[in-house]
Amino acid sequence: MTDRTRDEVDDLVDAWARERTDLDLDPVAVFSRISRLARHLDLARRRAFSAHGIESWEFDVLAALRRAGAPYELSPGRLLRETLVTSGTMTNRVDRLAARGLVERYPDPGDRRGVIVRLTPEGKAAVDGAFEALLDAERLLLAGLPPRDASRLAALLRTLLAPFSDADAG
């Protein structure tokens, strides 16, 4: 490895290896880098969303509605499953988004007691703009990787995340 390709994680692993020769430090080399990348991604997300007047939690709800396809609506229960938050949290989020004019509620025609949450045109514009800005930021984070390596990394991360996806589904 040349000095040009070293990073702070290499220094961290080297220091631990010097102090704890009895340990396999391969996990540290992987997860310390993932953790650092997650911080950079979080900052990039915040900037992208802020530039479009929304917060990360707002993006999560608006994006779930946008991905549902026209007419961009879901039941609150489906929104819960899409965003993995509690019922009380979702109610609060929908209330706040409705107050901002980004979503609207209307009675569920199939259930007198239920409601449907629908993305407004303003909400659609906000989430579309934020998503485009996020993709630009993510492309910059991946700029150092050839496309083939980025695809390989995605496949490796999919394999690593698969057991957690199964647990989340239950």
CYANA upper distance limits for C-alpha pairs under 8 A (distance plus 0.5 A):
  1 MET  CA      5 THR  CA      7.03
  1 MET  CA      6 ARG  CA      7.54
  2 THR  CA      6 ARG  CA      7.15
  6 ARG  CA     10 ASP  CA      6.56
  6 ARG  CA     11 ASP  CA      8.49
  7 ASP  CA     11 ASP  CA      7.42
  8 GLU  CA     12 LEU  CA      6.76
  9 VAL  CA     13 VAL  CA      6.53
  9 VAL  CA     29 ALA  CA      6.88
  9 VAL  CA     32 SER  CA      7.08
  9 VAL  CA     33 ARG  CA      7.21
 10 ASP  CA     14 ASP  CA      6.49
 10 ASP  CA     29 ALA  CA      7.70
 11 ASP  CA     15 ALA  CA      6.66
 12 LEU  CA     16 TRP  CA      6.84
 13 VAL  CA     17 ALA  CA      6.47
 13 VAL  CA     25 LEU  CA      7.23
 13 VAL  CA     28 VAL  CA      7.43
 13 VAL  CA     29 ALA  CA      7.05
 14 ASP  CA     18 ARG  CA      6.65
 15 ALA  CA     19 GLU  CA      6.84
 16 TRP  CA     20 ARG  CA      6.08
 16 TRP  CA     21 THR  CA      8.22
 16 TRP  CA     25 LEU  CA      8.33
 17 ALA  CA     21 THR  CA      5.63
 17 ALA  CA     23 LEU  CA      7.95
 17 ALA  CA     25 LEU  CA      7.76
 25 LEU  CA     29 ALA  CA      7.09
 26 ASP  CA     30 VAL  CA      7.06
 27 PRO  CA     31 PHE  CA      6.42
 28 VAL  CA     32 SER  CA      5.96
 29 ALA  CA     33 ARG  CA      7.02
 30 VAL  CA     34 ILE  CA      6.87
 31 PHE  CA     35 SER  CA      6.43
 32 SER  CA     36 ARG  CA      6.72
 33 ARG  CA     37 LEU  CA      6.59
 34 ILE  CA     38 ALA  CA      6.51
 35 SER  CA     39 ARG  CA      6.97
 36 ARG  CA     40 HIS  CA      7.04
 37 LEU  CA     41 LEU  CA      6.57
 38 ALA  CA     42 ASP  CA      6.48
 39 ARG  CA     43 LEU  CA      6.80
 40 HIS  CA     44 ALA  CA      6.68
 41 LEU  CA     45 ARG  CA      6.52
 41 LEU  CA    138 GLU  CA      7.83
 41 LEU  CA    141 LEU  CA      8.30
 42 ASP  CA     46 ARG  CA      6.69
 43 LEU  CA     47 ARG  CA      6.76
 44 ALA  CA     48 ALA  CA      6.61
 44 ALA  CA    134 LEU  CA      7.59
 44 ALA  CA    137 ALA  CA      6.50
 44 ALA  CA    138 GLU  CA      8.09
 45 ARG  CA     49 PHE  CA      6.51
 45 ARG  CA     56 SER  CA      7.72
 45 ARG  CA    134 LEU  CA      6.44
 45 ARG  CA    137 ALA  CA      8.20
 46 ARG  CA     50 SER  CA      6.31
 46 ARG  CA     55 GLU  CA      7.42
 46 ARG  CA     56 SER  CA      7.04
 47 ARG  CA     51 ALA  CA      6.59
 48 ALA  CA     52 HIS  CA      7.39
 48 ALA  CA    130 ALA  CA      6.20
 48 ALA  CA    131 PHE  CA      8.26
 48 ALA  CA    133 ALA  CA      5.61
 48 ALA  CA    134 LEU  CA      5.80
 48 ALA  CA    137 ALA  CA      7.90
 49 PHE  CA     53 GLY  CA      6.86
 49 PHE  CA     54 ILE  CA      5.71
 49 PHE  CA     55 GLU  CA      6.31
 49 PHE  CA     56 SER  CA      7.12
 49 PHE  CA     59 PHE  CA      7.79
 49 PHE  CA    130 ALA  CA      5.56
 49 PHE  CA    131 PHE  CA      8.39
 49 PHE  CA    133 ALA  CA      8.09
 49 PHE  CA    134 LEU  CA      7.95
 50 SER  CA     54 ILE  CA      5.91
 50 SER  CA     55 GLU  CA      6.75
 51 ALA  CA    130 ALA  CA      7.90
 52 HIS  CA    126 ALA  CA      6.40
 52 HIS  CA    127 VAL  CA      8.43
 52 HIS  CA    129 GLY  CA      6.94
 52 HIS  CA    130 ALA  CA      6.10
 53 GLY  CA    126 ALA  CA      7.83
 54 ILE  CA     58 GLU  CA      6.50
 54 ILE  CA     59 PHE  CA      7.09
 54 ILE  CA    126 ALA  CA      7.88
 54 ILE  CA    130 ALA  CA      8.44
 55 GLU  CA     59 PHE  CA      6.75
 56 SER  CA     60 ASP  CA      6.85
 57 TRP  CA     61 VAL  CA      7.14
 58 GLU  CA     62 LEU  CA      6.58
 58 GLU  CA     93 ARG  CA      7.91
 58 GLU  CA     97 LEU  CA      7.77
 59 PHE  CA     63 ALA  CA      6.12
 59 PHE  CA    127 VAL  CA      6.77
 59 PHE  CA    130 ALA  CA      8.24
 60 ASP  CA     64 ALA  CA      6.73
 60 ASP  CA     83 THR  CA      6.96
 61 VAL  CA     65 LEU  CA      6.98
 61 VAL  CA     79 LEU  CA      7.58
 61 VAL  CA     83 THR  CA      7.24
 61 VAL  CA     93 ARG  CA      8.47
 62 LEU  CA     66 ARG  CA      6.62
 62 LEU  CA    102 LEU  CA      8.46
 62 LEU  CA    103 VAL  CA      8.47
 62 LEU  CA    119 LEU  CA      7.43
 62 LEU  CA    123 GLY  CA      7.26
 62 LEU  CA    124 LYS  CA      7.96
 62 LEU  CA    127 VAL  CA      6.57
 63 ALA  CA     67 ARG  CA      6.46
 63 ALA  CA    127 VAL  CA      6.74
 64 ALA  CA     68 ALA  CA      6.89
 64 ALA  CA     79 LEU  CA      7.38
 64 ALA  CA     82 GLU  CA      6.81
 64 ALA  CA     83 THR  CA      7.88
 65 LEU  CA     69 GLY  CA      7.87
 65 LEU  CA     72 TYR  CA      5.54
 65 LEU  CA     73 GLU  CA      6.01
 65 LEU  CA     74 LEU  CA      6.88
 65 LEU  CA     79 LEU  CA      8.30
 65 LEU  CA    118 ARG  CA      7.52
 65 LEU  CA    119 LEU  CA      6.76
 66 ARG  CA     70 ALA  CA      8.25
 66 ARG  CA     72 TYR  CA      5.81
 66 ARG  CA     73 GLU  CA      8.37
 66 ARG  CA    119 LEU  CA      7.67
 66 ARG  CA    124 LYS  CA      7.30
 66 ARG  CA    127 VAL  CA      8.12
 67 ARG  CA     72 TYR  CA      7.84
 68 ALA  CA     72 TYR  CA      5.98
 68 ALA  CA     73 GLU  CA      7.14
 68 ALA  CA     74 LEU  CA      7.80
 69 GLY  CA     73 GLU  CA      8.28
 71 PRO  CA    118 ARG  CA      7.82
 71 PRO  CA    119 LEU  CA      8.36
 72 TYR  CA    118 ARG  CA      6.19
 72 TYR  CA    119 LEU  CA      6.02
 73 GLU  CA    116 ILE  CA      7.02
 73 GLU  CA    117 VAL  CA      5.88
 73 GLU  CA    118 ARG  CA      4.60
 73 GLU  CA    119 LEU  CA      6.76
 74 LEU  CA     78 ARG  CA      6.53
 74 LEU  CA     79 LEU  CA      6.84
 74 LEU  CA    116 ILE  CA      6.22
 74 LEU  CA    117 VAL  CA      5.99
 74 LEU  CA    118 ARG  CA      7.16
 75 SER  CA     79 LEU  CA      6.82
 75 SER  CA    114 GLY  CA      8.36
 75 SER  CA    115 VAL  CA      6.92
 75 SER  CA    116 ILE  CA      5.18
 75 SER  CA    117 VAL  CA      6.50
 76 PRO  CA     80 LEU  CA      6.68
 76 PRO  CA     90 MET  CA      7.86
 76 PRO  CA     91 THR  CA      8.41
 76 PRO  CA    115 VAL  CA      7.78
 76 PRO  CA    116 ILE  CA      7.25
 76 PRO  CA    117 VAL  CA      7.27
 77 GLY  CA     81 ARG  CA      7.02
 77 GLY  CA     87 SER  CA      8.39
 78 ARG  CA     82 GLU  CA      6.66
 79 LEU  CA     83 THR  CA      6.54
 79 LEU  CA     90 MET  CA      8.17
 80 LEU  CA     84 LEU  CA      5.97
 80 LEU  CA     85 VAL  CA      6.16
 80 LEU  CA     86 THR  CA      7.17
 80 LEU  CA     87 SER  CA      7.21
 80 LEU  CA     90 MET  CA      7.16
 81 ARG  CA     85 VAL  CA      8.14
 85 VAL  CA     89 THR  CA      6.75
 85 VAL  CA     90 MET  CA      6.96
 86 THR  CA     90 MET  CA      6.69
 87 SER  CA     91 THR  CA      6.68
 88 GLY  CA     92 ASN  CA      6.81
 89 THR  CA     93 ARG  CA      6.66
 90 MET  CA     94 VAL  CA      6.52
 91 THR  CA     95 ASP  CA      6.58
 92 ASN  CA     96 ARG  CA      6.72
 93 ARG  CA     97 LEU  CA      6.62
 94 VAL  CA     98 ALA  CA      6.40
 94 VAL  CA    103 VAL  CA      7.79
 94 VAL  CA    117 VAL  CA      8.32
 95 ASP  CA     99 ALA  CA      6.66
 96 ARG  CA    100 ARG  CA      6.93
 97 LEU  CA    101 GLY  CA      6.83
 97 LEU  CA    102 LEU  CA      5.82
 97 LEU  CA    103 VAL  CA      6.22
 98 ALA  CA    102 LEU  CA      6.24
 98 ALA  CA    103 VAL  CA      5.31
 98 ALA  CA    104 GLU  CA      5.91
 98 ALA  CA    105 ARG  CA      8.09
101 GLY  CA    120 THR  CA      7.46
101 GLY  CA    122 GLU  CA      7.45
101 GLY  CA    123 GLY  CA      7.71
102 LEU  CA    119 LEU  CA      6.73
102 LEU  CA    120 THR  CA      5.84
102 LEU  CA    121 PRO  CA      7.98
102 LEU  CA    122 GLU  CA      6.04
102 LEU  CA    123 GLY  CA      4.43
102 LEU  CA    124 LYS  CA      8.09
103 VAL  CA    117 VAL  CA      7.07
103 VAL  CA    118 ARG  CA      5.93
103 VAL  CA    119 LEU  CA      4.97
103 VAL  CA    120 THR  CA      5.55
103 VAL  CA    123 GLY  CA      6.73
104 GLU  CA    117 VAL  CA      6.24
104 GLU  CA    118 ARG  CA      5.79
104 GLU  CA    119 LEU  CA      7.01
104 GLU  CA    120 THR  CA      7.06
105 ARG  CA    115 VAL  CA      6.82
105 ARG  CA    116 ILE  CA      6.07
105 ARG  CA    117 VAL  CA      5.15
105 ARG  CA    118 ARG  CA      6.76
106 TYR  CA    115 VAL  CA      6.02
106 TYR  CA    116 ILE  CA      5.94
106 TYR  CA    117 VAL  CA      7.24
106 TYR  CA    118 ARG  CA      8.42
107 PRO  CA    111 ASP  CA      8.37
107 PRO  CA    112 ARG  CA      7.47
107 PRO  CA    113 ARG  CA      8.21
107 PRO  CA    114 GLY  CA      6.64
107 PRO  CA    115 VAL  CA      4.90
107 PRO  CA    116 ILE  CA      6.57
108 ASP  CA    112 ARG  CA      6.86
108 ASP  CA    113 ARG  CA      7.99
108 ASP  CA    114 GLY  CA      5.64
108 ASP  CA    115 VAL  CA      5.01
108 ASP  CA    116 ILE  CA      5.85
111 ASP  CA    115 VAL  CA      8.32
119 LEU  CA    123 GLY  CA      6.10
119 LEU  CA    124 LYS  CA      6.68
120 THR  CA    124 LYS  CA      6.65
121 PRO  CA    125 ALA  CA      6.68
122 GLU  CA    126 ALA  CA      6.69
123 GLY  CA    127 VAL  CA      6.63
124 LYS  CA    128 ASP  CA      6.44
125 ALA  CA    129 GLY  CA      6.56
126 ALA  CA    130 ALA  CA      6.58
127 VAL  CA    131 PHE  CA      6.41
128 ASP  CA    132 GLU  CA      6.74
129 GLY  CA    133 ALA  CA      6.76
130 ALA  CA    134 LEU  CA      6.55
131 PHE  CA    135 LEU  CA      6.68
132 GLU  CA    136 ASP  CA      6.84
133 ALA  CA    137 ALA  CA      6.79
134 LEU  CA    138 GLU  CA      6.57
135 LEU  CA    139 ARG  CA      6.54
136 ASP  CA    140 LEU  CA      6.97
137 ALA  CA    141 LEU  CA      6.97
138 GLU  CA    142 LEU  CA      6.84
139 ARG  CA    143 ALA  CA      6.43
142 LEU  CA    150 ALA  CA      7.68
145 LEU  CA    149 ASP  CA      6.41
145 LEU  CA    150 ALA  CA      6.44
146 PRO  CA    150 ALA  CA      6.86
147 PRO  CA    151 SER  CA      6.72
148 ARG  CA    152 ARG  CA      6.77
149 ASP  CA    153 LEU  CA      6.52
150 ALA  CA    154 ALA  CA      6.68
151 SER  CA    155 ALA  CA      6.79
152 ARG  CA    156 LEU  CA      6.69
153 LEU  CA    157 LEU  CA      6.60
154 ALA  CA    158 ARG  CA      6.56
155 ALA  CA    159 THR  CA      6.85
156 LEU  CA    160 LEU  CA      6.81
157 LEU  CA    161 LEU  CA      6.53
158 ARG  CA    162 ALA  CA      6.40
161 LEU  CA    165 SER  CA      6.84
162 ALA  CA    166 ASP  CA      6.95
163 PRO  CA    167 ALA  CA      6.96
164 PHE  CA    168 ASP  CA      6.60
165 SER  CA    169 ALA  CA      6.74
166 ASP  CA    170 GLY  CA      7.38
